[in-house]
Amino acid sequence: MARTVVDIDDDALAAAAVELGTTTKVDTVNRALSLVGSRSERLAVLEALRIADDDLGDAPVMADAWR
């Protein structure tokens, strides 16, 4: 892992730590970078689900799904 010196907004870091559930600056920054880096992958999965030819949008099928 490379060591990099960078100025970070303390308020933004604290907010990110709360959102991510992290407890250290290093964990917060690494988790945030990981999430941003994998964002396009997650969006692609959501898009695949959106355009999937399934029965989720078929009201009669869904009405009988739990019977």
Phi, psi and omega per residue, in radians:
M1 nan 2.324 3.137
A2 -1.377 2.612 3.077
R3 -1.811 2.192 -3.090
T4 -2.295 2.353 3.075
V5 -1.689 2.194 -3.094
V6 -2.610 2.536 3.053
D7 -1.449 2.260 -3.116
I8 -2.178 2.388 3.079
D9 -1.114 2.022 -3.081
D10 -1.074 -0.689 3.138
D11 -1.161 -0.739 3.124
A12 -1.145 -0.688 3.114
L13 -1.125 -0.755 3.134
A14 -1.123 -0.743 3.116
A15 -1.108 -0.725 3.118
A16 -1.123 -0.706 3.137
A17 -1.081 -0.719 3.102
V18 -1.116 -0.833 -3.116
E19 -1.087 -0.697 -3.076
L20 -1.533 -0.270 -3.108
G21 1.291 0.476 3.134
T22 -1.687 2.804 -3.064
T23 -2.082 -0.185 3.125
T24 -2.181 2.756 3.116
K25 -1.078 -0.760 -3.120
V26 -1.072 -0.821 3.132
D27 -1.092 -0.702 -3.131
T28 -1.108 -0.846 -3.126
V29 -1.134 -0.793 -3.129
N30 -1.116 -0.711 3.135
R31 -1.164 -0.744 3.128
A32 -1.092 -0.772 3.125
L33 -1.113 -0.686 3.117
S34 -1.103 -0.763 3.131
L35 -1.134 -0.736 3.119
V36 -1.152 -0.710 -3.132
G37 -1.132 -0.484 -3.117
S38 -1.790 0.135 -3.092
R39 -1.014 -0.820 -3.101
S40 -1.101 -0.591 3.094
E41 -1.116 -0.798 3.130
R42 -1.146 -0.685 3.111
L43 -1.128 -0.637 3.112
A44 -1.125 -0.694 3.101
V45 -1.122 -0.785 3.122
L46 -1.081 -0.697 3.112
E47 -1.141 -0.696 3.106
A48 -1.092 -0.692 3.097
L49 -1.177 -0.655 -3.115
R50 -1.113 -0.710 -3.063
I51 -1.657 0.008 -3.115
A52 -1.080 2.475 3.089
D53 -1.507 1.558 -3.111
D54 -2.291 -3.111 -3.083
D55 -1.664 0.083 -3.066
L56 -1.110 -0.464 3.132
G57 -1.645 0.037 -3.117
D58 -1.673 1.793 -3.036
A59 -0.997 -0.801 3.134
P60 -1.081 -0.674 3.116
V61 -1.152 -0.788 -3.123
M62 -1.177 -0.575 3.116
A63 -1.100 -0.581 3.134
D64 -1.609 -0.030 -3.041
A65 -1.117 -0.534 -3.059
W66 -1.806 0.244 -3.140
R67 -1.682 nan nan
